[in-house]
Amino acid sequence: MTEGIPVVRMYTDSSGHTRFAKMQIPVKAKTGLGSVGMFSSLLVNQNLEDNAGDLKTQFAVTPIPDNLEGEGPKLAHTAPRRQLVLTLSGCLEFKSCGVDSEDLEHKVIIRRGDILLAEDLEGAGHVWKFVESSDGNFYPWIRCYIHLGEEYDHFVSQLVQKVNSTLINYDSRPDCV
């Protein structure tokens, strides 16, 4: 796991539209036992070695609506703060608002296990909706928000753009559960 942890960056471009980019969080191998030991790698923040900065965490659950026809938050919105969104359950389609294109920079599928760096704090924003998983079912969106405070600049400076999809191919994974 020395290559990196995949993340989708959602940000506002110079035209004021939300865009998506596949990136990776670089990691460094650690020695010893435990969660950062022989089988794990860790994002190391040089400024906050113990990660004791302005981190706040919250969990959220959005149940599946009774009527999925045209469901999902209808209101376009921007992210309320810079935050990581870790999807624990669910399968969602995020789209940029105010653009006609549905290319990979304006639409992305978020699945269980995906990390979204939400930083589209201004502009036209985005919308999302539930989409069917590979087993034909819909699942509630269960997620964990990690609010990024003073460590944000360091975190973003460490992200590496993925030119190809060798690290993670979002369209070839088997499910959205």
C-alpha positions in Angstrom: 0.0 0.0 0.0 2.8 2.4 -0.7 1.3 3.9 -3.8 -1.4 5.9 -2.0 -5.0 6.1 -0.9 -7.6 7.0 -3.6 -9.6 10.2 -3.1 -12.0 12.1 -5.3 -11.4 15.9 -5.1 -14.6 18.0 -5.6 -13.6 21.6 -6.1 -14.8 24.9 -7.8 -13.0 25.7 -11.0 -12.2 29.3 -12.3 -15.6 29.4 -14.1 -17.5 28.8 -10.8 -18.5 25.2 -11.6 -17.9 22.1 -9.5 -15.4 19.6 -10.9 -14.2 16.2 -9.8 -10.6 14.8 -10.0 -9.3 11.4 -9.1 -6.3 11.8 -6.9 -4.3 9.9 -4.3 -3.1 10.6 -0.8 0.6 9.6 -0.6 1.5 7.4 2.4 4.7 6.4 4.1 5.4 3.0 5.5 5.5 2.8 9.3 7.2 0.1 11.3 6.0 -1.7 14.4 2.7 -3.3 15.3 -0.8 -1.9 15.5 -2.9 0.2 13.2 0.0 2.0 11.7 2.4 -1.0 11.8 3.5 -3.7 9.5 0.3 -3.9 7.4 -0.6 -0.2 7.2 0.6 3.1 5.9 -0.2 6.5 7.2 -0.7 10.0 5.9 1.9 12.0 7.8 1.2 15.7 8.4 4.5 17.4 8.9 2.8 20.3 10.7 0.7 18.1 13.0 2.7 14.9 13.7 0.0 13.7 16.2 -3.0 14.9 14.1 -4.1 17.0 17.0 -5.2 20.0 14.9 -8.6 21.4 14.2 -10.2 18.0 13.3 -13.9 17.5 13.9 -15.8 14.4 13.0 -19.5 13.8 12.5 -21.5 10.9 11.1 -24.6 11.1 9.0 -27.2 8.8 7.6 -29.6 9.6 4.7 -32.3 6.9 4.3 -33.6 5.8 1.0 -36.6 7.9 0.1 -40.0 6.1 -0.5 -40.1 7.5 -4.1 -36.8 7.3 -6.0 -38.2 8.9 -9.1 -36.4 12.2 -9.3 -35.3 11.9 -5.7 -32.2 13.3 -4.1 -31.6 16.7 -2.8 -33.0 18.9 -5.5 -31.3 22.0 -4.3 -27.9 22.7 -5.7 -25.5 23.4 -2.9 -21.8 23.8 -2.2 -19.9 22.2 0.6 -20.4 23.9 3.9 -16.7 23.6 4.8 -13.6 21.9 3.6 -14.1 18.3 4.6 -13.4 14.7 3.8 -16.5 12.6 3.3 -16.0 8.9 3.9 -18.8 6.8 2.4 -19.5 3.8 4.6 -22.6 2.6 2.8 -24.6 3.7 -0.3 -24.1 4.4 -4.0 -24.5 8.0 -5.2 -24.1 10.0 -8.4 -22.6 13.5 -7.9 -23.0 16.0 -10.7 -21.8 19.6 -11.3 -24.5 22.2 -11.6 -24.7 24.6 -14.5 -22.9 22.4 -17.0 -24.2 20.3 -19.8 -21.2 17.9 -20.0 -21.4 14.6 -18.2 -17.7 13.8 -18.5 -15.5 12.5 -15.7 -14.8 16.0 -14.6 -18.4 16.9 -14.1 -20.0 13.6 -12.8 -18.8 10.9 -10.5 -20.2 7.8 -8.8 -19.3 7.6 -5.1 -19.4 4.1 -3.6 -18.9 2.5 -0.2 -15.2 3.0 0.8 -14.7 6.1 -1.4 -13.2 9.3 0.1 -14.4 12.6 -1.3 -12.5 15.8 -0.5 -15.3 18.4 -0.6 -14.0 21.8 -1.2 -16.4 23.4 -3.7 -17.2 26.2 -1.2 -18.5 28.7 -3.8 -19.9 28.7 -7.3 -22.8 26.8 -8.9 -22.3 23.8 -6.6 -23.4 20.2 -7.0 -26.3 17.9 -6.7 -26.4 14.2 -5.8 -28.8 11.3 -6.0 -29.0 7.6 -5.0 -28.1 5.2 -7.8 -28.7 1.4 -7.9 -25.9 -0.8 -6.8 -24.7 -3.8 -8.8 -27.1 -6.1 -6.9 -30.1 -4.0 -8.0 -30.7 -2.5 -4.6 -30.5 1.0 -3.1 -28.7 1.5 0.3 -28.8 4.4 2.7 -26.0 6.8 2.5 -24.0 6.4 5.7 -21.0 8.6 5.9 -18.4 10.2 8.2 -17.4 13.8 7.8 -13.9 14.9 8.8 -13.9 18.7 9.0 -10.5 20.0 7.9 -9.1 22.9 9.8 -5.5 24.1 10.1 -4.2 21.0 8.5 -6.2 21.6 5.2 -3.4 23.3 3.3 -0.8 20.6 4.1 -3.3 17.9 3.3 -4.2 19.3 -0.1 -0.5 20.1 -0.9 0.2 16.4 -0.5 -2.4 15.2 -3.0 -1.1 13.8 -6.3 -3.2 13.9 -9.5 -3.8 10.5 -11.0 -3.3 10.8 -14.8 -4.6 7.3 -15.4 -6.9 5.0 -13.4 -4.3 2.3 -12.4 -4.7 3.2 -8.8 -8.5 2.9 -8.8 -11.0 2.4 -11.6 -14.3 3.6 -10.2 -16.3 2.1 -13.1 -15.0 -1.4 -12.8 -15.6 -2.1 -9.1 -18.2 -4.8 -8.5 -20.7 -3.0 -6.3 -22.0 0.2 -4.6 -23.0 -1.5 -1.4 
